[in-house]
Amino acid sequence: MTTQNLSTRPNRTICLAITVELYLQIILNAVAFRKYLNGQIEVCHELFPGEILIGYRMKDIYYSKKQNIPIHDPSIFCYPLHDRTC
């Protein structure tokens, strides 16, 4: 018997290639992180939902003990911006 993931929530994770050095330089700098992310959205637009062109908001940063790095909240994007349920 196999088990299945019956979650109704879609996976919204987007993984981007970035060096550890660059990541650690920009993760705590909101302006630098947004500049990097905007560049990735422009270059790799097919990875992102179309609604990202409307805008997105940054959420909290937390520290991952497993990866030993600070990371943004997994729900970094919120579509559309006027939707307060996300």
C-alpha positions as CSV (number, residue, x, y, z in Angstrom):
1,M,0.0,0.0,0.0
2,T,1.4,3.4,-0.9
3,T,0.7,6.7,0.8
4,Q,-0.1,9.8,-1.1
5,N,0.2,13.5,-0.2
6,L,-3.4,14.6,-0.2
7,S,-2.5,18.3,0.5
8,T,-4.7,20.7,-1.4
9,R,-2.2,23.5,-1.1
10,P,0.0,23.9,-4.2
11,N,3.8,24.0,-3.8
12,R,4.8,27.6,-4.3
13,T,8.6,27.1,-3.9
14,I,10.8,28.5,-6.5
15,C,14.5,27.6,-6.3
16,L,17.1,29.9,-7.9
17,A,20.8,29.2,-8.5
18,I,22.8,31.6,-6.3
19,T,26.2,31.3,-4.7
20,V,26.4,31.1,-1.0
21,E,28.6,34.1,-0.8
22,L,26.1,36.3,-2.8
23,Y,23.1,34.9,-0.9
24,L,24.7,35.8,2.5
25,Q,25.5,39.3,1.2
26,I,22.0,40.1,0.1
27,I,19.6,38.1,2.4
28,L,19.7,40.7,5.2
29,N,19.7,43.7,2.9
30,A,16.1,44.2,1.6
31,V,17.1,46.5,-1.2
32,A,19.9,44.2,-2.5
33,F,17.6,41.1,-2.2
34,R,14.8,42.8,-4.1
35,K,17.2,44.0,-6.8
36,Y,18.5,40.4,-7.2
37,L,15.0,38.9,-7.2
38,N,13.8,41.5,-9.8
39,G,16.7,40.6,-12.0
40,Q,15.8,36.9,-11.7
41,I,12.2,37.6,-12.5
42,E,13.2,39.4,-15.6
43,V,15.6,36.7,-16.8
44,C,13.7,33.6,-15.7
45,H,10.1,35.0,-15.9
46,E,8.8,31.5,-16.8
47,L,9.6,30.2,-13.3
48,F,7.3,32.8,-11.7
49,P,3.5,33.2,-11.7
50,G,2.4,35.9,-14.1
51,E,0.8,37.8,-11.3
52,I,4.3,38.7,-10.0
53,L,4.3,41.5,-12.6
54,I,1.6,43.1,-10.5
55,G,4.0,43.1,-7.5
56,Y,5.1,41.1,-4.5
57,R,5.9,41.7,-0.9
58,M,8.7,40.5,1.2
59,K,7.9,38.6,4.4
60,D,9.9,37.8,7.5
61,I,13.3,36.2,7.6
62,Y,13.9,33.3,9.9
63,Y,17.0,31.2,10.7
64,S,17.1,27.7,9.4
65,K,19.0,25.5,11.8
66,K,19.0,22.6,9.3
67,Q,20.7,24.7,6.6
68,N,22.5,27.0,9.0
69,I,21.5,30.1,7.1
70,P,18.9,32.9,7.3
71,I,16.0,32.4,4.8
72,H,12.9,34.3,3.8
73,D,9.5,33.0,4.9
74,P,8.4,30.3,2.4
75,S,5.3,32.5,1.7
76,I,7.5,35.3,0.3
77,F,5.0,36.1,-2.5
78,C,1.5,37.3,-2.1
79,Y,-0.9,37.6,-5.1
80,P,-2.5,39.9,-5.7
81,L,-1.2,42.6,-3.2
82,H,-4.7,43.6,-2.2
83,D,-5.5,40.0,-1.2
84,R,-5.0,39.9,2.6
85,T,-5.7,36.2,3.0
86,C,-2.1,35.1,2.0
